[in-house]
Amino acid sequence: MEYEIKKVYEVIHSIDKKGSVESVLVTMGAVLAVFKENSSDMAQVIKSQDVIGKVQKKISELPIENNFKEVMIQEFNEIFTASHTNTLVSALLNFESVIQKNLLGEVFDNLIGIVGVNARELFITPDPINDIAINYLKSDQKVDFHDGTAGYGQTAIKFSQNTPEARLSLQEINPLAATVLRLRIYLNDIDGEVIIGDLIKNPGFIKDNKLIQYDRVFMAPPFAMRFRKDVYEKINEDPYGRFIYGTPPRSQGDSVFLSYGLSATKEDGKAAFLLPQGVLFRGGPEKEIRQRLIDLDLIEAVVALPSLLQPYTAVKPILLLCNKNKSEARKGKILMINAEDLADINKRETILKKDDINFINNIIINGKEVEELSVFVSKEEIRLAQLTPNSYVYKAQTQVNEFGKVTIEIRALEKIPTTQLSELVEIYRGYNASPKDEAEDGEYAVVKISDVQEGKVDVDKLTRYSIKNNAKIDTNRIQQGDILLSVRGVNRKTALFISNRENVLLSQNFAGIRCGKLLDPEYLILYFESPVAQFYFDKHTVGSTIVTLSVKDLNKLPVPLISIEEQRNIVEAYKAEQLTIKEELARLEERQKQLKLQAYESMGIDKAFTIL
């Protein structure tokens, strides 16, 4: 079947002037619907002199809402002009052959699956994600299901197939995608309704001026959507009580759909949301929304999924699984699942195997704690509404430039006497320097990431700035003996500021650390470079695009505290041996150079060049 249906698609797509995948899908779905409704007389239609007109009329007579039929007829007419009558006849004959052996719904579903793999313009929820979400949401009871960002219906159709007595209420903003979805429901004989419209501006499922609630809800909105001003005003003035969990910022729309979906979930219902990982840790209003969901005990599990599992985006996806009627055993806690490393990755795609999907499903449904993969976290243990699973579930390993991959012995680490860094130092933040303030004769110089090389700062090459609003500039000013630690990005850079130059500021990519009397700066830098500290940094960095170590987490870093004299002895012994090694390396490099010159002399080419 796949070969025949793909061949028909490719032929029709080749004559579509717009080159639109959606247009071809709508047209092919409409033709399949005509076959379903007129199976007995399609042979006569194919033989007709006016085959295009006949099919168009049949489309207009389909038992489907007029707004969808208008879309079907428009797309059909744009593709099949009089000059392409033979193409239509060939397509109809191929369809006739295919549907004699297969169910119409399966034919259309297969076509969407085949096309969706390679079409960048089709944003289809990947099957592994659907398998996890649907396994969580499915029911053996009669349930109402709602998806307000339904797209082509991959999730809704699969949910219906796994929950036989499901009634679907679906909304989609894109008329072509909504028409494809409506055709799928018709061809698969599914009980459901599809509404075309903007979910935020014009919610389609309202009754008595209230949002209709459902047993099961799923949402997979576009990642990091930014709302226009008029749409955001609708959110702030919402008359339907859709955003009772909080109003997110205009620039990050993910939480809008989260709040909407939960508001549309019944008091004993479940909801699943496919969102970017940033929704789990961003601050401001989103943090307040997360805290409210934590306080109300609505989150049952958070699943961090592999990067690139969602095609054409490197943003890490997560599944947020919510339950308004948790079992007693799961109340007051959230199951954190870090599945980021489960996938097989090759050059073309990221694959989550069936066994891995079943493994994740088993963890979710049975509430299993698996070492380095899943753990229950109580509401009280959740720090600052931080919901990223890798903050709570992690492998006891880290990658250190000098040593490669290192395993951390957690139990041994817990036995070491330590003191929080905040009790030993003063930590200050960097200055957010603007390029427009750069000036050759500026009063201030700012240390950037690129200015730190091999633990040193070249103060003579720093970019200078003229900063007019300098009322709080002293909080960013570096003093001699301060430690510079980069807090943004994957790699940690450290440097000891040894210059006595004044008016040097730290950029926002750094945290400045000023040691107290009990801590030697060089000892602390040596500790920062250790596998133990690197493991802590890895465990506490968050972010999807640029990872960041927060000052709050840096303050909590456990430091093995010994006397200041012992610290200095360790540092001096290390520096002395380091100097010896450096001198030996220089001697060996010089010896290597001499060996090469001897080799060139033996070749007879030593007189052909002069070393300046």
Phi, psi and omega in degrees: 000319186301318182296312183296314184291324178293323179296316178298316180301313183297322179294313181293319180298327182291336181259357179282114184298326181284339183065030185266123177299317182297319180300317180293319179297317178299315182296314180293322176296320179296319179295318177298321178296323176297318177299318181298318185277340187224042186301327186284332184246017179291332178299321178290323178298317181296325181280349186294149175291332180247059185297323180296313179297321180296314181294319178302317179296319180297322178298317182295340182264001181297146178281058182229150183306144186300323182297327176286321180295326177298318177296316181299313183295319179299312181292321179298314182294324180291331180272311186261084171275174183303328182287351181245026179300317182296324178297318179296316179300315178299317179298317180296320179294320178294318177300316182301320179292317183292316187283350173290336184251347187223156175287143184300318179299320179295321179300312182291319179298319178296319179300314180296320177296318181294312184291320185297334181297323187248356184263111182295330184282350177265112179266095185247129178298123183300147182304317180301321179293317177300319182299322180287313182296316183290323177298327177286321187271337189300157183213152174265007177256171174284122184225154172262134184239137180230134171225115182271354176233057197288336180058231181268001172087020180303316181287314183298315181296316180295322178298316179299322179291333180264348178228088190305328183259042180267143172245123186262133173237109193234143177228143179211134185283331182275116183301322180291314178297319179297324179291319175302315179298315180298321178294322178297317179297318180294312184291333180265003181055047180262143178279107183191165179228139179238132178239134176271128178161164178283116184302324184280313182284321185223076178300133187275340186247081181237139177222130182053042178061025177230152178289128176289138180254154188229160178289324182224137181226139174226140176220133174225073183288164173302138184293138172052046179292137176254129185270143171293161184302316183294325178289319181295326176297324177298322179295314182291334182249025186299126181270357188256002180068034184278341188239044182290344181272358178131157179253115181285169178292155181298329185279347181228099187271000185303317184288342175299314181288327176297311180296316178301310184299319179291325177293333180271005181261133179297164183296341176243021185263176179235153178216148177229139184228128173263114189221163174286153185298336181302333181295345182272345186223349181298149183273198178069216183301328180294323177297320179296321177296313179301317181297323178294319178295324177293313181299323181276358177058048182264341185268123179266321181205151172236126182243113174275123186256162181295147173298150177068004173293326172274112189301149171065020172211137179270358179294132182289126179271154174224155170251123176257114185254120186243145181219118180277359181220064182296152173291159181303322184293340186246007178288144176077011179209162182234135177274113179266125182235117178257093182257020185298330185258010184281336188283156169266129183242126172237187186296330187264327187203167174252127187241126172255109187291159181302319180298322179291321178298314179297323179297313178297315180300320179295320178297315183294307186293320184264001177060050184268140172260120181240128183307131179066013180226317183213149179202145173277136178237125180288160179303324183289334182278346184284123185267122171054036181058028181276115187245011178289125182304325183289357172279344184237335181238121183204156174279140180281055180222155173210159179255118180245129185309316184287325190248351184080215181282131184233135174266133180263128178272096187301316183295319178294322180296321182293340181275349183280129177293127182224165174229142178296141182304324183299337180277352186244343186220170169249128181249131177233156184270163178277166181268136179276086184284137179258135180303330182292344180268359179296136180204131183301327180256022182298152183287330186247150171244145183238131179276121177255170180305316184293344181280348180259114180228124178052041175079011182232154177247123176273091187294338182284346183250012182289145177287136182261150183226147171254108186249113183279315181273082188246027183301323184250019187296333181298333181288345180252001186280132181272138176249156177302131181095354178286151175261137175255123179235121178288134183243000178241138182099173185284318185268139178266124173255137177231150177205148173260124182277106186259353181285150174262013180293138179264172178060035172253127183250158177266136177281168184293349179280356183240160161247138176264137183234122180247111186285145174274190185291339185269359186224126178276129183302318182290328174296318181293320177298318178299320178293319178305326183277356182283156176303327181295311179292321179298322177297317178298315180299314180300319184292333187250003175277140179227158178136148180261322179263304175240117182283145185224139172261117183285152178297326179298317179288325177298320178301329184271001180303125178283128182244127177292114187258119173238175184298155181298327179294316179296321178302312183293325177297317179299315182296314182296319179296319180295314183294322180295314179292324179297319178295319178299315180297320180297317180294321179293321178296319178297319179297317181293322178295319177296319178298319179298321179297316180296322178297321178295318179297322176297320179295320180293325177295319178296328178286342182085018183250005186293336179275355184272358179213157178232127178276120184276000000 
